[in-house]
């Protein structure tokens, strides 16, 4: 009785390719059950028909298709075949991907999440410059960098089709799974690279465009082939990955030989080593199956791999102090970095100190590294010393007057910094209830006062002519 009620209400509505797959016994949940429950499906299928638009080449009911399947699968059934049905064994031609599917394939080839992270570092390099923000130049820098990264990642997958097909982590990518042809992927990668470089030339400058082209070339022709030759490929890839923040700096008009892009590149280079070493340790079996030469594959105990992670995390922890010593940030940058640097250093130490070095320790370090970069660059920009302030300290001019001038310029970055500083602890303790500044309580004010005092002492000690 239940089957009778269901047979009156249920209809089979499937997309064209799923319906055709059903005829071949593939990809259809209802037909895949019929071998176990033929009677149930016959009862249910008596009134269930495929929609005409789903099967333009056939108007048979589901019950008739099931009878045909029964005649082939159940011995002695003796069911008569239909003569007017096409019985060709050739599979129907695959349908071209829709616009949404094509966009998803391109996004997978570009590794859009990784490319978005690259763009974020480029934006940090641009915002670090003291020049006024030009929306068109910023958009060109970010868009061109994304396309260059997409091109490099796509060429990487074109070169590694066979190896990706052997790895569980990568076998479902567009090229190994056959969702896009090699020629199509090459065309997409070439177009993305050319458009990206052209965007950088038109919207920024030749230096930034040259860096973008160098990134594509080094990633495709140096890093990718080296992955199957020597474990040093991780360090080479880290050099390539350290270029995008420099592109942002030069797109804003900054000099390539200044200390700011050096610090940004150092941060990204040092960060990539523990990040990718932890990833390689988690998927070392996959990398071995794909034929890659990674450090964890030559380190069965994981001792060297974890030691490298701890070493470079230690260097990364010292970098905020170097930024403060170089005069790029206030002393609150290294103070606040103790939180996220300490968490990452603790994860690296646990990975190195545990003799088992299981997946959980490597995964914890990997996940913390994903959260590290936004915190690092965010605090860097928040506590960055502005160019007028640095000039005032060099000339021994009053800092308060320049603060007023900076507020008058109403620069977007300064307004964002002022809002961010309101959430900082030292901003709350540096002002008393009466609104009078108390520099002795604030480490930033104390450090600035110390620098100004030292500058004044140096100027007063010079002999007057």
DRENVOZA-210515 format. One record per residue (C-alpha): x, y, z; residue number from 1; chain. Coordinates in steps of 0.1 Angstrom, whole numbers. Example, Ala and Ser with C-alpha at 12.3 -4.5 7.8 and 13.67 -1.06 7.14 Angstrom:
<nodes>
((123,-45,78),1,"A")
((137,-11,71),2,"A")
</nodes>
This chain:
<nodes>
((0,0,0),1,"A")
((29,24,8),2,"A")
((45,17,-25),3,"A")
((12,24,-43),4,"A")
((10,58,-27),5,"A")
((46,66,-35),6,"A")
((43,55,-71),7,"A")
((15,80,-76),8,"A")
((35,110,-63),9,"A")
((71,105,-71),10,"A")
((86,118,-104),11,"A")
((121,114,-117),12,"A")
((135,148,-127),13,"A")
((172,148,-136),14,"A")
((195,169,-156),15,"A")
((203,157,-192),16,"A")
((237,142,-184),17,"A")
((225,124,-152),18,"A")
((196,109,-172),19,"A")
((219,96,-199),20,"A")
((241,82,-172),21,"A")
((211,64,-157),22,"A")
((207,46,-190),23,"A")
((242,33,-187),24,"A")
((237,24,-151),25,"A")
((260,52,-138),26,"A")
((255,80,-114),27,"A")
((218,74,-107),28,"A")
((209,65,-72),29,"A")
((175,49,-81),30,"A")
((189,26,-108),31,"A")
((219,16,-87),32,"A")
((195,0,-62),33,"A")
((175,-20,-86),34,"A")
((199,-50,-85),35,"A")
((190,-55,-49),36,"A")
((153,-45,-50),37,"A")
((140,-53,-85),38,"A")
((104,-58,-74),39,"A")
((103,-25,-55),40,"A")
((117,-6,-84),41,"A")
((93,-22,-109),42,"A")
((63,-13,-87),43,"A")
((76,22,-82),44,"A")
((87,28,-117),45,"A")
((54,19,-133),46,"A")
((42,55,-131),47,"A")
((76,72,-130),48,"A")
((88,86,-163),49,"A")
((118,106,-173),50,"A")
((110,141,-184),51,"A")
((110,144,-222),52,"A")
((135,173,-221),53,"A")
((158,152,-200),54,"A")
((159,123,-226),55,"A")
((153,138,-260),56,"A")
((164,105,-277),57,"A")
((141,82,-257),58,"A")
((106,83,-243),59,"A")
((106,49,-225),60,"A")
((93,48,-190),61,"A")
((115,40,-161),62,"A")
((98,6,-157),63,"A")
((106,-3,-193),64,"A")
((143,6,-187),65,"A")
((143,-15,-156),66,"A")
((128,-45,-176),67,"A")
((156,-41,-201),68,"A")
((181,-42,-173),69,"A")
((164,-72,-158),70,"A")
((166,-91,-191),71,"A")
((204,-86,-190),72,"A")
((211,-91,-153),73,"A")
((186,-117,-141),74,"A")
((191,-152,-156),75,"A")
((160,-167,-173),76,"A")
((139,-136,-171),77,"A")
((131,-139,-208),78,"A")
((120,-103,-211),79,"A")
((117,-92,-248),80,"A")
((141,-64,-259),81,"A")
((128,-32,-275),82,"A")
((138,-28,-311),83,"A")
((134,9,-313),84,"A")
((160,17,-286),85,"A")
((195,27,-296),86,"A")
((219,1,-283),87,"A")
((252,16,-291),88,"A")
((279,11,-265),89,"A")
((295,44,-271),90,"A")
((291,69,-243),91,"A")
((272,101,-252),92,"A")
((294,132,-257),93,"A")
((301,151,-225),94,"A")
((283,184,-222),95,"A")
((304,216,-222),96,"A")
((307,232,-188),97,"A")
((284,259,-179),98,"A")
((297,294,-171),99,"A")
((296,287,-134),100,"A")
((315,254,-138),101,"A")
((341,270,-160),102,"A")
((346,297,-135),103,"A")
((351,271,-108),104,"A")
((377,253,-129),105,"A")
((396,284,-136),106,"A")
((395,292,-98),107,"A")
((409,258,-90),108,"A")
((437,262,-116),109,"A")
((445,296,-101),110,"A")
((444,283,-65),111,"A")
((423,313,-58),112,"A")
((426,311,-20),113,"A")
((464,310,-22),114,"A")
((464,338,-48),115,"A")
((441,358,-25),116,"A")
((467,355,3),117,"A")
((494,367,-21),118,"A")
((472,397,-30),119,"A")
((468,405,7),120,"A")
((506,407,11),121,"A")
((507,430,-20),122,"A")
((482,453,-4),123,"A")
((502,454,28),124,"A")
((533,465,8),125,"A")
((513,492,-10),126,"A")
((497,506,22),127,"A")
((531,508,39),128,"A")
((542,535,15),129,"A")
((537,571,27),130,"A")
((525,583,-7),131,"A")
((487,591,-11),132,"A")
((465,561,-20),133,"A")
((456,561,-57),134,"A")
((426,538,-62),135,"A")
((434,530,-98),136,"A")
((470,522,-91),137,"A")
((460,500,-61),138,"A")
((434,482,-81),139,"A")
((459,475,-109),140,"A")
((485,463,-84),141,"A")
((461,439,-67),142,"A")
((445,427,-99),143,"A")
((477,423,-118),144,"A")
((493,404,-89),145,"A")
((463,380,-87),146,"A")
((465,372,-124),147,"A")
((503,367,-122),148,"A")
((498,343,-93),149,"A")
((470,326,-111),150,"A")
((491,321,-142),151,"A")
((520,307,-122),152,"A")
((498,282,-103),153,"A")
((481,271,-135),154,"A")
((514,265,-153),155,"A")
((525,245,-123),156,"A")
((495,222,-126),157,"A")
((500,218,-163),158,"A")
((535,206,-157),159,"A")
((525,183,-129),160,"A")
((494,165,-144),161,"A")
((508,130,-141),162,"A")
((522,135,-106),163,"A")
((490,152,-94),164,"A")
((471,122,-106),165,"A")
((491,99,-84),166,"A")
((484,119,-52),167,"A")
((452,116,-32),168,"A")
((454,153,-23),169,"A")
((456,165,-59),170,"A")
((440,138,-80),171,"A")
((407,157,-81),172,"A")
((421,189,-96),173,"A")
((407,199,-130),174,"A")
((436,185,-152),175,"A")
((440,151,-135),176,"A")
((402,146,-133),177,"A")
((398,155,-170),178,"A")
((375,184,-165),179,"A")
((397,206,-187),180,"A")
((422,198,-214),181,"A")
((459,205,-212),182,"A")
((457,229,-242),183,"A")
((428,248,-226),184,"A")
((447,251,-193),185,"A")
((478,264,-211),186,"A")
((457,290,-230),187,"A")
((441,301,-197),188,"A")
((475,303,-179),189,"A")
((491,323,-208),190,"A")
((462,347,-210),191,"A")
((462,353,-173),192,"A")
((499,360,-173),193,"A")
((499,384,-202),194,"A")
((468,403,-189),195,"A")
((483,405,-155),196,"A")
((517,419,-167),197,"A")
((499,443,-190),198,"A")
((477,455,-161),199,"A")
((508,462,-140),200,"A")
((525,480,-169),201,"A")
((494,502,-175),202,"A")
((484,508,-139),203,"A")
((516,509,-119),204,"A")
((552,510,-134),205,"A")
((577,489,-152),206,"A")
((595,478,-120),207,"A")
((563,462,-106),208,"A")
((555,445,-140),209,"A")
((591,431,-142),210,"A")
((587,417,-107),211,"A")
((554,401,-117),212,"A")
((569,385,-148),213,"A")
((599,373,-128),214,"A")
((575,357,-104),215,"A")
((558,337,-131),216,"A")
((591,327,-147),217,"A")
((608,316,-115),218,"A")
((578,297,-102),219,"A")
((573,279,-135),220,"A")
((608,273,-148),221,"A")
((628,271,-116),222,"A")
((607,261,-86),223,"A")
((584,236,-103),224,"A")
((611,215,-120),225,"A")
((632,216,-88),226,"A")
((605,199,-68),227,"A")
((614,165,-83),228,"A")
((652,171,-81),229,"A")
((662,184,-46),230,"A")
((646,193,-13),231,"A")
((660,228,-16),232,"A")
((629,235,-37),233,"A")
((611,247,-6),234,"A")
((636,275,-1),235,"A")
((635,285,-37),236,"A")
((597,286,-36),237,"A")
((600,308,-5),238,"A")
((621,333,-24),239,"A")
((595,335,-52),240,"A")
((567,338,-26),241,"A")
((585,368,-9),242,"A")
((582,390,-40),243,"A")
((545,401,-39),244,"A")
((548,425,-10),245,"A")
((577,442,-28),246,"A")
((554,445,-58),247,"A")
((530,464,-36),248,"A")
((557,487,-23),249,"A")
((570,495,-58),250,"A")
((535,500,-72),251,"A")
((531,528,-46),252,"A")
((563,544,-59),253,"A")
((586,531,-32),254,"A")
((623,525,-39),255,"A")
((634,489,-44),256,"A")
((665,495,-24),257,"A")
((648,507,9),258,"A")
((645,488,41),259,"A")
((607,485,41),260,"A")
((605,459,13),261,"A")
((634,441,28),262,"A")
((616,435,60),263,"A")
((583,426,42),264,"A")
((601,400,21),265,"A")
((620,386,51),266,"A")
((587,381,69),267,"A")
((572,362,41),268,"A")
((603,342,33),269,"A")
((607,331,70),270,"A")
((570,323,73),271,"A")
((569,300,43),272,"A")
((595,276,57),273,"A")
((576,263,87),274,"A")
((543,266,69),275,"A")
((552,244,40),276,"A")
((574,220,60),277,"A")
((544,213,82),278,"A")
((523,207,51),279,"A")
((549,184,36),280,"A")
((552,164,68),281,"A")
((514,159,69),282,"A")
((513,147,33),283,"A")
((547,131,30),284,"A")
((531,98,18),285,"A")
((514,117,-10),286,"A")
((546,135,-20),287,"A")
((565,102,-21),288,"A")
((538,87,-43),289,"A")
((540,117,-66),290,"A")
((578,114,-69),291,"A")
((587,148,-52),292,"A")
((619,154,-34),293,"A")
((609,170,-1),294,"A")
((629,172,32),295,"A")
((604,150,52),296,"A")
((609,122,27),297,"A")
((646,120,36),298,"A")
((638,124,73),299,"A")
((617,94,85),300,"A")
((619,105,122),301,"A")
((610,141,114),302,"A")
((638,154,136),303,"A")
((654,176,109),304,"A")
((620,187,96),305,"A")
((608,198,130),306,"A")
((641,214,138),307,"A")
((639,235,106),308,"A")
((604,246,115),309,"A")
((616,257,150),310,"A")
((646,275,136),311,"A")
((628,296,111),312,"A")
((599,303,136),313,"A")
((626,316,159),314,"A")
((639,340,132),315,"A")
((603,351,126),316,"A")
((599,359,163),317,"A")
((629,382,162),318,"A")
((617,401,131),319,"A")
((594,426,149),320,"A")
((622,436,172),321,"A")
((644,442,141),322,"A")
((616,464,126),323,"A")
((615,485,158),324,"A")
((653,487,159),325,"A")
((653,499,123),326,"A")
((628,526,131),327,"A")
((600,512,110),328,"A")
((576,507,138),329,"A")
((570,517,174),330,"A")
((581,495,202),331,"A")
((545,482,206),332,"A")
((549,461,175),333,"A")
((573,437,191),334,"A")
((554,439,224),335,"A")
((521,429,207),336,"A")
((538,403,185),337,"A")
((547,383,215),338,"A")
((512,369,215),339,"A")
((510,355,179),340,"A")
((547,348,177),341,"A")
((546,330,210),342,"A")
((517,308,199),343,"A")
((535,298,167),344,"A")
((568,293,185),345,"A")
((551,271,211),346,"A")
((535,250,183),347,"A")
((569,246,165),348,"A")
((585,237,198),349,"A")
((559,210,205),350,"A")
((564,196,170),351,"A")
((601,194,175),352,"A")
((600,182,211),353,"A")
((576,153,206),354,"A")
((594,122,196),355,"A")
((563,108,178),356,"A")
((558,140,157),357,"A")
((523,129,147),358,"A")
((499,146,123),359,"A")
((483,166,151),360,"A")
((515,186,159),361,"A")
((522,194,123),362,"A")
((486,203,116),363,"A")
((485,227,146),364,"A")
((516,245,134),365,"A")
((502,247,99),366,"A")
((468,261,110),367,"A")
((486,287,133),368,"A")
((507,298,103),369,"A")
((476,305,83),370,"A")
((464,330,110),371,"A")
((499,345,115),372,"A")
((503,366,83),373,"A")
((471,387,88),374,"A")
((481,394,124),375,"A")
((517,402,115),376,"A")
((509,427,87),377,"A")
((480,442,106),378,"A")
((501,450,136),379,"A")
((529,462,113),380,"A")
((507,487,96),381,"A")
((491,497,129),382,"A")
((524,506,146),383,"A")
((543,517,115),384,"A")
((561,550,120),385,"A")
((548,576,95),386,"A")
((573,594,73),387,"A")
((565,628,89),388,"A")
((572,614,124),389,"A")
((605,599,113),390,"A")
((615,632,97),391,"A")
((606,650,129),392,"A")
((628,628,150),393,"A")
((657,633,126),394,"A")
((653,671,127),395,"A")
((645,673,164),396,"A")
((611,689,157),397,"A")
((581,688,180),398,"A")
((561,657,173),399,"A")
((528,672,185),400,"A")
((527,697,157),401,"A")
((532,670,131),402,"A")
((504,649,146),403,"A")
((480,678,140),404,"A")
((492,682,104),405,"A")
((487,645,98),406,"A")
((452,647,111),407,"A")
((445,676,88),408,"A")
((455,656,58),409,"A")
((427,631,66),410,"A")
((446,603,49),411,"A")
((427,570,49),412,"A")
((455,550,64),413,"A")
((459,575,92),414,"A")
((422,574,101),415,"A")
((423,536,101),416,"A")
((454,536,123),417,"A")
((438,561,148),418,"A")
((408,538,151),419,"A")
((431,508,156),420,"A")
((451,525,182),421,"A")
((420,532,203),422,"A")
((418,495,208),423,"A")
((454,492,219),424,"A")
((462,490,256),425,"A")
((490,516,255),426,"A")
((466,542,242),427,"A")
((445,538,272),428,"A")
((473,540,298),429,"A")
((491,569,281),430,"A")
((463,594,290),431,"A")
((451,602,324),432,"A")
((415,609,334),433,"A")
((420,646,329),434,"A")
((432,640,293),435,"A")
((468,649,302),436,"A")
((494,627,285),437,"A")
((515,606,308),438,"A")
((544,595,287),439,"A")
((560,576,316),440,"A")
((532,551,315),441,"A")
((532,544,278),442,"A")
((561,525,263),443,"A")
((556,541,229),444,"A")
((557,576,244),445,"A")
((586,567,266),446,"A")
((605,553,236),447,"A")
((598,584,215),448,"A")
((608,607,243),449,"A")
((641,587,247),450,"A")
((649,590,210),451,"A")
((641,627,210),452,"A")
((663,632,241),453,"A")
((692,613,224),454,"A")
((688,634,193),455,"A")
((689,666,212),456,"A")
((719,655,232),457,"A")
((737,646,200),458,"A")
((729,680,185),459,"A")
((739,699,216),460,"A")
((772,681,219),461,"A")
((783,692,184),462,"A")
((807,721,185),463,"A")
((791,754,173),464,"A")
((810,774,147),465,"A")
</nodes>
